[in-house]
Amino acid sequence: MAKRGGFPGGMPGNMNNLMKQAQRMQRQMEENQKELEVREFTAKAGGGAVEVTVTGKKEVTKVKLSEEVVDPDDIEMLEDLVMAATNEALRMAEEASAEIMNKMTGGLGLGGGLPF
């Protein structure tokens, strides 16, 4: 009766190499993730009147407002500027994350929803 599954005598050399490459890639991804998490991305809106900084973990760490943009009669404009700057900073963080993934996967598009 024929044996099913497995490789007689253990893993072939090619499979061993693939496993080592996968482990090395995983370590590199973890290192890149840690590096990305501490990076900061700053974006401005309203000609620099509003500045927002986020981390690679996509957490807002700083919001800076110029005095001239703080108009109690026009809160909506300030809200829009904060939102625009925040969205741009988050986009920058996402772009950096995608860039790291492209380097890791050689542009194969294997990033499919990974959290970094």
C-alpha positions as CSV (number, residue, x, y, z in Angstrom):
1,M,0.0,0.0,0.0
2,A,1.4,3.4,-0.9
3,K,2.1,5.9,1.8
4,R,0.0,9.1,1.7
5,G,1.3,12.5,2.5
6,G,4.7,13.6,3.8
7,F,8.1,13.1,2.3
8,P,10.0,9.9,2.8
9,G,13.2,10.7,4.7
10,G,12.0,14.2,5.9
11,M,11.7,17.5,4.1
12,P,13.5,17.9,0.8
13,G,16.2,20.6,0.7
14,N,14.1,23.0,-1.4
15,M,11.3,22.9,1.2
16,N,13.8,23.5,4.0
17,N,15.1,26.6,2.1
18,L,11.5,27.8,1.7
19,M,10.8,27.5,5.4
20,K,14.0,29.4,6.2
21,Q,13.1,32.1,3.8
22,A,9.6,32.4,5.2
23,Q,11.0,32.7,8.8
24,R,13.5,35.3,7.7
25,M,10.7,37.2,5.9
26,Q,8.5,37.1,9.0
27,R,11.3,38.5,11.2
28,Q,11.9,41.3,8.7
29,M,8.2,42.1,8.6
30,E,8.1,42.2,12.4
31,E,11.1,44.5,12.4
32,N,9.6,46.8,9.7
33,Q,6.3,46.8,11.6
34,K,8.0,48.0,14.8
35,E,9.9,50.6,12.9
36,L,6.7,51.8,11.2
37,E,4.8,52.0,14.5
38,V,7.3,54.6,15.9
39,R,7.5,56.7,12.8
40,E,5.4,59.9,12.7
41,F,3.6,61.4,9.8
42,T,2.6,65.1,9.8
43,A,0.2,66.7,7.4
44,K,-1.0,70.3,7.1
45,A,-4.3,71.9,5.9
46,G,-5.4,75.4,5.3
47,G,-2.0,76.6,4.2
48,G,-0.4,75.3,7.4
49,A,-3.1,76.7,9.7
50,V,-3.8,73.1,11.0
51,E,-1.2,70.5,11.5
52,V,-1.9,66.9,12.5
53,T,0.7,64.2,13.4
54,V,-0.1,60.5,13.5
55,T,2.1,57.4,14.2
56,G,2.5,54.4,12.0
57,K,0.0,52.8,14.4
58,K,-2.5,55.3,13.0
59,E,-2.9,57.1,16.3
60,V,-3.1,60.9,16.4
61,T,-0.3,62.2,18.6
62,K,-0.5,66.0,18.0
63,V,-2.9,68.6,16.7
64,K,-1.5,72.1,16.2
65,L,-3.7,75.1,15.3
66,S,-2.7,78.6,14.3
67,E,-4.4,81.3,16.3
68,E,-5.9,82.9,13.1
69,V,-7.8,79.7,12.3
70,V,-9.6,79.6,15.6
71,D,-12.7,81.6,14.8
72,P,-15.7,81.0,17.1
73,D,-18.0,82.0,14.4
74,D,-16.7,79.4,11.9
75,I,-16.2,76.2,13.9
76,E,-17.1,74.2,10.8
77,M,-14.1,75.4,8.8
78,L,-11.8,74.4,11.7
79,E,-13.4,71.0,11.9
80,D,-13.0,70.5,8.1
81,L,-9.3,71.5,8.3
82,V,-8.6,69.2,11.2
83,M,-10.3,66.3,9.4
84,A,-8.4,67.1,6.1
85,A,-5.0,67.2,7.9
86,T,-5.8,64.0,9.8
87,N,-6.9,62.1,6.7
88,E,-3.8,63.2,4.8
89,A,-1.5,62.1,7.7
90,L,-3.2,58.7,7.9
91,R,-2.9,58.4,4.1
92,M,0.8,59.0,4.4
93,A,1.1,56.3,7.1
94,E,-0.8,53.9,5.0
95,E,1.4,54.7,2.0
96,A,4.5,54.0,4.0
97,S,3.1,50.7,5.2
98,A,2.3,49.7,1.6
99,E,5.8,50.7,0.5
100,I,7.3,48.4,3.2
101,M,5.0,45.5,2.0
102,N,6.0,46.0,-1.6
103,K,9.7,45.8,-0.6
104,M,9.0,42.7,1.4
105,T,7.0,40.9,-1.3
106,G,8.8,42.2,-4.3
107,G,5.7,43.9,-5.6
108,L,3.7,40.6,-5.8
109,G,0.7,42.2,-4.1
110,L,0.6,39.7,-1.2
111,G,-0.2,42.4,1.3
112,G,-3.9,41.6,1.2
113,G,-5.1,43.2,4.4
114,L,-2.1,42.6,6.6
115,P,-2.2,45.1,9.5
116,F,1.0,46.9,8.6
